[in-house]
Amino acid sequence: MGVFDFIKSVGEKLGIGSEEEAPTADDLAKEVQKHGLEAEDLKVEVKGDTVAVSGKAPSNSIREKIVLAMGNVLGIAKVEEAIAVAEQEPDATFYTVEKGDTLWKISEAHYGKGKGGEYNTIFEANTPMLTHPDKIYPGQVLRIPPL
């Protein structure tokens, strides 16, 4: 089980509520489905600005993407997950994008000087939530997988 922090005032707006209001459990489950992230017995519960999610994912990377799909939503400050995984993989690092960041810059910061060209590894690790390498924004949380 993990607890992941997000910036409540940043992210994709779901549902029809106000910007301060967290989306419903159904809205978040639909967000996971929209991205084609497979999970069995996915249970989502929203308590204020915190989401509790459980179920079974085929891999650790899918588990992490489910957390990001729910956490990078306007109104969500925390995701508490208890998702079992069938295939173990090394955990990725989570990074919160800052003003002026690019995937190249993030890649060099995490993988080392001269490794900016590995930005595509970060991009691929965050698809389908990311649709283009240039479309990241301050406050967004990204997966940084090990090389």
SVG drawing of the C-alpha trace seen along z (x, -y; Angstrom):
<svg xmlns="http://www.w3.org/2000/svg" viewBox="-22 -28 49 40">
<polyline fill="none" stroke="black" stroke-width="0.4" points="0.0,0.0 1.2,-3.4 0.2,-7.0 0.9,-9.5 0.6,-13.3 -0.6,-15.6 -1.3,-19.3 -5.0,-19.7 -5.3,-22.9 -3.6,-21.4 -4.7,-18.7 -7.5,-17.7 -10.9,-18.9 -13.5,-16.0 -17.2,-16.2 -19.2,-19.3 -18.4,-20.4 -16.4,-23.5 -12.6,-23.6 -12.3,-23.1 -14.6,-20.0 -13.1,-16.6 -14.5,-14.4 -16.7,-11.5 -15.5,-7.9 -17.3,-7.2 -15.5,-10.1 -12.1,-8.7 -13.0,-5.1 -13.9,-6.5 -10.6,-8.4 -8.8,-5.1 -10.9,-3.4 -10.4,-6.4 -6.6,-5.7 -7.1,-2.0 -5.5,-1.0 -6.5,2.6 -7.4,3.4 -9.6,6.2 -12.0,5.5 -11.1,1.8 -12.7,0.1 -12.5,-3.7 -13.7,-5.7 -13.4,-9.5 -13.2,-11.1 -12.8,-14.9 -9.7,-15.4 -8.3,-11.9 -8.9,-8.9 -8.7,-5.3 -8.2,-2.8 -7.8,1.0 -7.9,3.9 -5.5,6.0 -3.3,4.7 -1.2,6.8 2.0,5.0 3.6,2.4 3.8,-0.1 0.0,0.1 -0.6,-0.3 1.5,-3.5 -0.3,-4.8 -3.6,-4.2 -2.4,-6.3 -1.2,-9.1 -4.5,-9.0 -6.4,-9.6 -4.0,-12.0 -3.3,-14.3 -6.9,-15.5 -8.2,-18.9 -9.5,-18.5 -7.3,-15.5 -4.6,-16.0 -3.8,-12.4 -4.1,-8.9 -4.1,-5.9 -3.6,-2.8 -3.8,0.9 -3.5,2.4 -2.1,5.9 0.1,6.6 0.6,9.9 4.0,9.0 6.6,7.3 8.8,4.6 11.1,2.0 9.2,-1.0 9.5,-4.2 10.3,-7.5 7.5,-10.1 8.5,-13.7 6.4,-16.8 7.0,-19.1 8.3,-22.6 8.0,-25.8 10.6,-25.7 10.9,-21.9 11.1,-19.9 11.3,-16.1 14.9,-16.6 15.8,-18.5 14.0,-16.0 15.8,-13.2 19.2,-14.7 18.3,-15.4 17.3,-11.8 19.5,-9.8 22.6,-11.9 24.3,-14.6 24.3,-13.7 21.2,-11.5 18.6,-14.0 18.0,-11.9 16.3,-9.4 13.4,-11.8 11.4,-9.4 11.7,-6.8 9.9,-9.2 7.3,-10.1 6.5,-6.4 6.3,-5.7 3.5,-8.3 1.5,-7.4 -1.4,-7.4 -1.8,-10.3 0.8,-12.3 -0.1,-12.7 3.0,-14.8 6.5,-15.2 6.0,-19.0 2.7,-18.9 3.7,-18.8 2.7,-21.4 3.9,-22.6 2.4,-20.6 1.8,-17.5 3.3,-14.3 5.2,-12.0 6.6,-8.5 10.4,-8.3 11.2,-4.6 14.7,-3.2 16.8,-2.9"/>
</svg>
